């Protein structure tokens, strides 16, 4: 009888212990879900399959009078690579205004000299003096450099990268995979609309970043482009924005560098964090995180999350490097 009593009591203890352990495990499973969905950073912002950056070299008057108004009208941005040694005082105020509207003013060398022909001291004058003049007149240091005549050298590149982050004509700043997804081409007379259309269609199909290098509208001494042709290619991009991300060369370079230098880390429980060691005062663009099966999860932003969008079962989260969020299955 005594033995029966203790057996029964022990059975109840075991049963209660089992229930307690089961509930603890269930609670842990809710707090720490091992089955988080696939998460990645999209190749280009907004998960677009391709990107294009229009760049205009030499700072011709038509850049200010014709190109800038056209891009503003279409709510698009582009990059102007200028030669600071050739910019008059009244032009600086115009370039500063254009920069303040979200356009990029890049460095094209002080006097448009061939970098391959210059020694170390001359390179510092051509590159660094131009850098300082842009900083002085625009109020921000240039992020990008485009060598005159598309010519550079290892020595010149080392000077460029000492104070710039992106180089248009030789994308050393990107890893080999990202560099293979980049293509630039001089565009202007005698190119036609179909040349641009085919290049852009190829970029969409191959998920590439296409960077046309253009000069002034009608007033350029080298391969000018007509306003009619420029209007047509800008219209093509605008009509295909669903598949093309359009931004300055500097901004897409910045996005690609952030993407290469960020890691997705899972902290305690279901807290997910983007970790980046880049200088946040420079690399300050939001990345696009893609979360699959997003409708099956509750998403709780902690900090750094800018925008949440649902698209075809995906979650497209615009968030800053070093941001955090919580993801829990419904």
C-alpha positions as CSV (number, residue, x, y, z in Angstrom):
1,X,0.0,0.0,0.0
2,X,2.8,2.4,1.0
3,X,4.7,1.4,-2.2
4,X,1.6,2.1,-4.3
5,X,1.2,5.5,-2.7
6,X,4.8,6.5,-3.5
7,X,4.6,5.2,-7.1
8,X,1.5,7.3,-7.7
9,X,3.1,10.4,-6.2
10,X,6.3,9.9,-8.3
11,X,4.2,9.5,-11.4
12,X,2.4,12.8,-10.7
13,X,5.8,14.5,-10.1
14,X,7.1,13.2,-13.4
15,X,3.9,14.2,-15.2
16,X,4.1,17.7,-13.9
17,X,7.8,18.0,-14.7
18,X,7.1,16.8,-18.2
19,X,4.4,19.4,-18.7
20,X,6.6,22.1,-17.2
21,X,9.5,21.2,-19.6
22,X,7.1,21.0,-22.5
23,X,5.7,24.5,-21.8
24,X,9.3,25.9,-21.4
25,X,10.3,24.4,-24.7
26,X,7.2,25.9,-26.4
27,X,8.0,29.3,-24.9
28,X,11.6,29.1,-26.1
29,X,10.4,28.1,-29.5
30,X,8.3,31.2,-29.7
31,X,11.1,33.4,-28.5
32,X,13.8,31.7,-30.6
33,X,12.6,30.5,-33.9
34,X,15.3,28.4,-35.6
35,X,13.3,28.5,-38.9
36,X,13.7,32.0,-39.9
37,X,13.2,32.6,-43.6
38,X,15.9,33.3,-46.1
39,X,17.2,36.8,-45.7
40,X,19.5,38.7,-48.1
41,X,20.5,42.2,-49.2
42,X,19.3,42.9,-52.7
43,X,21.9,43.6,-55.4
44,X,20.4,47.0,-56.1
45,X,18.1,49.2,-54.1
46,X,14.3,48.4,-54.0
47,X,15.3,44.9,-55.3
48,X,15.4,46.2,-58.9
49,X,17.1,43.7,-61.2
50,X,19.4,46.4,-62.8
51,X,20.7,49.9,-62.3
52,X,21.8,52.8,-64.5
53,X,23.9,55.9,-63.6
54,X,24.1,58.7,-66.1
55,X,27.4,60.5,-65.9
56,X,28.3,63.8,-67.7
57,X,31.9,64.8,-68.1
58,X,33.6,68.2,-68.3
59,X,30.9,70.4,-66.9
60,X,29.6,72.0,-70.1
61,X,27.1,74.8,-69.9
62,X,24.4,72.5,-71.4
63,X,24.8,70.3,-68.3
64,X,23.3,73.1,-66.2
65,X,20.9,74.6,-68.8
66,X,19.6,71.4,-70.5
67,X,20.6,68.2,-68.7
68,X,19.8,69.2,-65.2
69,X,16.2,70.5,-66.0
70,X,15.5,67.4,-68.0
71,X,16.4,65.1,-65.1
72,X,14.5,67.2,-62.6
73,X,11.4,67.1,-64.8
74,X,11.6,63.2,-64.8
75,X,12.4,63.1,-61.0
76,X,15.7,61.3,-61.8
77,X,19.3,62.0,-60.6
78,X,22.7,61.9,-62.4
79,X,26.4,62.7,-61.9
80,X,28.3,65.6,-63.2
81,X,32.1,65.2,-63.3
82,X,33.6,68.7,-63.4
83,X,37.1,70.1,-63.9
84,X,37.4,72.6,-60.9
85,X,40.2,74.5,-62.5
86,X,37.9,75.5,-65.4
87,X,34.9,76.5,-63.3
88,X,34.2,80.2,-63.1
89,X,33.1,81.8,-59.8
90,X,29.5,82.3,-61.0
91,X,29.3,78.7,-62.1
92,X,30.2,77.4,-58.7
93,X,27.0,78.7,-57.1
94,X,25.0,76.9,-59.8
95,X,26.9,73.6,-59.2
96,X,26.3,74.0,-55.5
97,X,22.6,74.5,-56.0
98,X,22.4,71.4,-58.3
99,X,24.3,69.4,-55.6
100,X,21.8,70.5,-53.0
101,X,19.0,69.0,-55.1
102,X,20.5,65.5,-54.8
103,X,22.8,65.4,-57.9
104,X,26.4,64.3,-57.6
105,X,29.3,66.6,-58.4
106,X,32.2,64.3,-59.0
107,X,35.9,65.0,-59.6
108,X,37.2,64.9,-63.2
109,X,40.6,66.4,-62.5
110,X,41.7,70.0,-62.0
111,X,42.5,70.7,-65.7
112,X,41.5,67.6,-67.5
113,X,45.0,66.2,-67.8
114,X,46.0,62.7,-68.8
115,X,46.9,61.0,-65.5
116,X,49.1,58.4,-67.2
117,X,51.5,61.2,-68.2
118,X,51.8,62.8,-64.7
119,X,54.4,62.2,-61.9
120,X,53.5,62.1,-58.2
121,X,53.6,65.8,-57.5
122,X,51.6,66.7,-60.7
123,X,49.0,64.0,-59.8
124,X,48.5,65.5,-56.4
125,X,47.8,68.9,-58.0
126,X,45.5,67.4,-60.6
127,X,43.6,65.2,-58.2
128,X,43.9,66.6,-54.7
129,X,43.7,70.3,-55.5
130,X,40.5,69.6,-57.5
131,X,39.2,67.6,-54.5
132,X,39.8,70.5,-52.2
133,X,38.1,73.0,-54.6
134,X,35.0,70.9,-54.8
135,X,34.9,70.6,-51.1
136,X,35.3,74.4,-50.7
137,X,32.6,75.4,-53.2
138,X,30.1,72.6,-52.9
139,X,30.3,72.1,-49.2
140,X,30.9,68.4,-49.4
141,X,33.9,66.3,-50.5
142,X,33.5,64.4,-53.8
143,X,32.8,60.7,-53.4
144,X,33.7,59.7,-57.0
145,X,36.4,60.3,-59.5
146,X,36.4,59.9,-63.3
147,X,39.9,60.2,-65.0
148,X,40.1,62.5,-68.0
149,X,40.5,60.6,-71.3
150,X,39.6,57.4,-69.3
151,X,43.3,57.0,-68.6
152,X,44.9,56.3,-65.3
153,X,47.8,54.4,-63.7
154,X,48.4,52.4,-60.5
155,X,50.1,55.5,-59.0
156,X,47.3,57.8,-60.0
157,X,44.7,55.3,-58.6
158,X,46.5,55.3,-55.3
159,X,46.3,59.1,-55.1
160,X,42.6,58.9,-56.1
161,X,41.7,56.3,-53.5
162,X,43.5,58.3,-50.8
163,X,40.5,60.6,-50.7
164,X,37.8,59.2,-53.0
165,X,35.8,56.0,-52.6
166,X,34.7,55.3,-56.2
167,X,36.5,55.3,-59.6
168,X,34.3,55.2,-62.6
169,X,36.6,53.8,-65.2
170,X,38.2,51.1,-63.2
171,X,36.1,49.7,-60.4
172,X,38.9,48.5,-58.1
173,X,36.7,49.5,-55.2
174,X,34.3,46.7,-55.9
175,X,35.0,43.0,-55.3
176,X,35.5,40.8,-58.4
177,X,31.9,39.6,-58.5
178,X,30.4,43.1,-58.2
179,X,32.9,44.4,-60.8
180,X,31.8,41.8,-63.3
181,X,28.3,43.2,-62.9
182,X,29.4,46.7,-63.9
183,X,29.7,48.1,-67.4
184,X,30.4,51.7,-68.6
185,X,30.4,53.0,-72.1
186,X,31.0,56.3,-73.8
187,X,27.7,57.4,-75.4
188,X,27.1,60.2,-77.9
189,X,27.6,61.0,-81.6
190,X,27.3,58.8,-83.6
191,X,25.4,56.4,-81.3
192,X,21.7,55.9,-81.8
193,X,18.7,55.3,-79.6
194,X,18.9,51.5,-80.4
195,X,22.5,51.3,-79.1
196,X,21.3,52.5,-75.6
197,X,18.2,50.4,-75.7
198,X,20.1,47.2,-76.4
199,X,22.6,48.0,-73.7
200,X,19.9,48.6,-71.2
201,X,18.0,45.5,-72.2
202,X,21.2,43.5,-71.7
203,X,21.7,45.1,-68.3
204,X,18.2,44.1,-67.2
205,X,18.6,40.5,-68.4
206,X,22.0,40.1,-66.9
207,X,21.3,42.1,-63.7
208,X,24.0,44.6,-64.3
209,X,24.8,48.2,-63.5
210,X,25.2,50.2,-66.7
211,X,27.0,53.6,-66.6
212,X,26.8,55.7,-69.8
213,X,29.5,58.3,-70.0
214,X,28.2,61.4,-71.8
215,X,29.4,64.9,-72.6
216,X,27.5,68.1,-73.3
217,X,24.3,68.5,-75.3
218,X,25.4,69.9,-78.6
219,X,28.1,72.1,-77.0
220,X,30.7,69.3,-76.3
221,X,33.9,69.2,-78.2
222,X,33.9,65.4,-77.9
223,X,30.9,63.2,-78.9
224,X,28.1,65.6,-78.1
225,X,24.6,64.2,-77.7
226,X,21.5,65.9,-79.1
227,X,18.7,67.0,-76.7
228,X,16.2,64.9,-78.7
229,X,18.3,61.7,-78.2
230,X,19.0,62.4,-74.6
231,X,15.3,63.0,-74.0
232,X,14.4,59.6,-75.6
233,X,16.9,57.6,-73.6
234,X,15.8,59.2,-70.4
235,X,12.2,58.5,-71.3
236,X,13.1,54.9,-71.9
237,X,14.5,54.6,-68.4
238,X,11.5,56.3,-66.9
239,X,9.1,53.9,-68.6
240,X,11.1,50.9,-67.4
241,X,11.7,52.0,-63.8
242,X,10.1,48.8,-62.5
243,X,13.2,47.0,-63.7
244,X,15.9,49.8,-63.5
245,X,17.1,51.6,-60.4
246,X,18.3,55.1,-61.4
247,X,20.7,57.1,-59.2
248,X,24.0,58.9,-59.2
249,X,27.2,57.0,-59.7
250,X,28.2,57.9,-56.2
251,X,25.0,56.6,-54.6
252,X,25.0,53.3,-56.3
253,X,28.7,52.9,-55.6
254,X,28.0,53.6,-52.0
255,X,25.2,51.1,-51.9
256,X,27.3,48.4,-53.5
257,X,30.2,49.0,-51.0
258,X,27.7,48.9,-48.0
259,X,26.3,45.7,-49.4
260,X,29.8,44.1,-49.6
261,X,30.7,45.2,-46.1
262,X,27.7,44.3,-44.1
263,X,26.9,41.0,-42.4
264,X,23.5,39.7,-41.2
265,X,23.8,38.5,-37.7
266,X,21.2,36.8,-35.4
267,X,21.4,38.1,-31.8
268,X,19.5,36.8,-28.8
269,X,16.2,35.3,-29.6
270,X,14.8,36.4,-32.9
271,X,16.7,39.7,-33.0
272,X,18.4,40.2,-36.4
273,X,21.0,42.9,-36.9
274,X,23.0,44.3,-39.9
275,X,26.6,44.8,-38.8
276,X,28.9,47.2,-40.7
277,X,32.3,48.6,-39.8
278,X,32.1,51.3,-42.5
279,X,32.2,55.0,-41.5
280,X,28.5,55.8,-40.9
281,X,29.0,59.5,-41.6
282,X,30.0,58.6,-45.2
283,X,28.1,55.3,-45.8
284,X,24.7,56.5,-44.8
285,X,22.4,55.1,-47.5
286,X,19.7,52.6,-46.5
287,X,20.0,49.0,-47.9
288,X,17.2,46.9,-49.2
289,X,16.8,43.6,-47.2
290,X,14.7,40.9,-48.9
291,X,12.8,38.5,-46.6
292,X,11.1,35.5,-48.2
293,X,7.7,34.3,-47.0
294,X,7.2,37.6,-45.3
295,X,3.5,37.2,-44.8
296,X,4.2,34.2,-42.4
297,X,6.1,36.4,-40.0
298,X,5.5,39.3,-37.6
299,X,8.1,42.1,-38.2
300,X,9.0,44.4,-35.3
301,X,11.5,47.2,-36.1
302,X,13.9,48.2,-33.3
303,X,16.0,51.0,-34.9
304,X,17.3,52.0,-38.3
305,X,14.3,50.7,-40.3
306,X,13.1,53.3,-42.8
307,X,10.4,51.6,-44.8
308,X,8.6,48.3,-45.1
309,X,7.1,47.1,-48.3
310,X,5.3,43.8,-49.3
311,X,5.7,42.6,-52.9
312,X,4.9,39.1,-54.3
313,X,5.3,37.4,-50.9
314,X,8.6,39.2,-50.2
315,X,9.3,41.7,-47.5
316,X,11.4,44.6,-48.9
317,X,12.8,46.4,-45.9
318,X,14.7,49.6,-46.3
319,X,17.1,49.9,-43.4
320,X,20.4,51.4,-42.4
321,X,23.6,49.5,-41.7
322,X,23.7,48.5,-38.0
323,X,19.9,48.5,-37.7
324,X,18.0,45.8,-35.8
325,X,14.6,44.2,-36.0
326,X,12.7,41.2,-34.6
327,X,11.1,38.5,-36.8
328,X,8.7,35.9,-35.3
329,X,6.6,33.4,-37.0
330,X,2.8,34.0,-36.8
